[in-house]
């Protein structure tokens, strides 16, 4: 879709119906997965494949997540609540939390207060939309433009929307896509220069430098009708 003079690819996931997970390391080798292909190969061992997916937050050079990271109920990295350098530390930042029957973008301080029981979670920043309002630091005329990706969630936690820009955009225009076009009250920035999308239904499979955390749906390998 087009918005504010830029083009975006948007994928919707029903969190109540889809098997939405986070992936970081291969459980057999302990090595970072780093790519959609490696996640796909790992899932094939159990008769599954990767549906729609994208990179899921910022990471250190060794691929360790910068902030909170929970995978299959196991906390691998802790919550970061303080301001810091770069986009991650541009408070408020947030957490994407996957629970039974729902998935939510939550501002970090709210997450720390409510302490939801997340099966999977990843922290990133900055928040794009907080309770229907744009991040207070975003400027409409900012000339800081990059390819960007992020996600937003509905109030009931059922509708999750992943979006990636096809042309460089600033934070303001990316955030208003989620608030004004996709009508989502909460949205979180995931990353910029390494933004990637895997969408078999669109015949799209982005490659590039190795990634850190990866977010994606899991579907049966032999189910060709499963939504991506």
N, C-alpha and C positions, 0 to 999 in steps of 0.2 A: 504494500500500500504506500501511497504518497502522503507526506505530511511536512509542512513548513519548508517546502522546496527540496526535500530529500526523500529517498526511497528506503523502505524497510521491509524485511521479511518477518512475518509474524506466525507463530505456531501456538495453538491452544491445546491445553491438556486438561482433562477432567480428572482432578486429583482423587475423586471418590471412586472412579472406575479404573484408572490407570495404575500400573506398577511403576512408580516414580522413585528413582534411587540416585545416590551419589556414589562415585567410584574414584578411588585414588591409587591403590596398589593392587597388584595381582596377589591373591591370597596364597597361591602355590609358591611363588618365587619371592614375594616381598618387594618386588621392584615396582617403581611407579609405572602406571599404565600409559599415561601421556598422550594417547591418541584414541580416536574413535575405533580404529581398526583393532587395537589391542583389547578394548572393551568388548567389541563384537566377538573376537576370538575367545575371550574368557567366558562370555555368556554361552557360546556354542557348546561348551563342555556339558552344560545342563539342558541343552535343547532349546535355547532361547537366542534372541538376537536383539540388537539395539534399535530402538525406534527413534523418535526425535531426541536430539541431544545437543548440548552446547557446553563450552567451558563454564566453570561454576565458581569463579572467585579468584582472588589474587594469591600468589604463592612465592615462596623463597626460591633461590636458585636451585636448591635440591628438590624442588617440587613440594615441599612442606607447605600446608596452608598458612596464611598470615594470621587469620583469626580462628574463631570457633569452627571445629569440624567434627561432625559425628557421622559415622558410617555403620549402618546396621546395628544401631544401639550402642556402639563403642565410641567414646570420646577420644579423639586423637590429638586435638589441639583445643586450648581453652579460649573462653570469651575474652575479647579485648575491649575495654570500656573507655579507654583514655584516647584523647586526640593524639595525632601523630602526623608524620610527613606523608605526602602523596594523597591519592584519592581515597584510599582506605581510611585514613585518619581524618578526613574532612567530615567531622561530626555534624549532624547525626548520620551514623552508618546503620547497618541492619543485618538481620539474620533471615535466611530462608529455612523454614522448619517444616519437615514432612512428618505428618502423624497419620494415624489410622483414619482413612476417609477424608482427609483434607491436607492442604499444604498452604502455609502462610508466610508472607513477607512481614517481618516485625522489626520495628526500630529497636536498636540494641538495648536501650534503657528499659523499654517495655518488656523485652525478652528477659532481661535480668530480674525484673519484678515478678513476672508471671511464671517463669521457669517451666515452659511447656515440655511435655515428654516427647521429644523428637526422636524418631527412628533414624532419620538422616537430617543433618543441618550443616549449612555453610554460611560463614559471615563474610560480608564484603562491604564496600562503601564507595561513594556516599549513597544514602537513600536518595531516590529520585522523587518519590511522592510519599508524604507522610500524612495519613488521615485526610487525603484529598488536597493537601497543600504541597506546593513545590518546595524543594530544599531551599532554605533562605539565602544561600550563597550563590545561587544560579543567576546569571545575567543574560537577558534576552539577546544582547548584541555581542556576547563573548565571541572572540575569534579563535578560541581553543577548540579546534574541530578534529575529531578522530572517528574512525570506524568504532562503533561501540555496541555492546550487547548487555542485556539485562532481562529482568523478569518482573511481573506484577501478579498480584493475587486479589481475588474478590473478597468481600466481607465474610462470606460463608466458607471461605477456604476451598471451595470446590473448583473454581475456574483459575487456572494458572496460565499465564501468557508469556511466552518467550519471544524476544524481539532482538533483531540485529540490524544495524543500519548498513545499507549497501553503498552509501557515500558518507564522507566525513560529516559529523554533526556536533554541535555543542551540547552541553548538559541540558540547557533550557529546552531546546527543541526535542531532545530525546525524552525528557521527563513529561513534556506536554503530550507526546504520543500516548503515553500510558494513561495520563489523567483525562485528557480531553477527547481522544479518539477511541481508546480502548475502554474507557470508563472504569478504571481500576483505582481504588483508594490507596493502595500501597504498592510501591515499586522500588526495586533495588538495582543499582548498577553492578555489573559483574566484572567487566574489564574493557580494555580498549584495543591496543595494538595486536593482541593475540586472539581477538574474538573469532570464534569458529562456530559453525552450525552443521549438524548432521540431520538431514531430513529426507529419508528414502522416498517419501511420498512426493517430494519435489525433485527427485533425482539429484540431490545436493549432498556433497560429502567434502567439506573443507579440510584441507591438509595444512601443514605448516610446522612451526616449531613445537616441540613437546609442551603439553599443557600440564597443569596441576590438577585440581579437582574437576571432575566431569559430572554433569547432571544429565540424566536421560531416562526415558521410559524403556521398560523391558517387555518384550512380547515373545510368544512362542515362535520358534524358528520356522515352523510349518504353517503358520497362520498368515496367509498372504492378504487377508482382509482386515487384519488388525490395524487400527488407526495409528498414523504416525504423528 
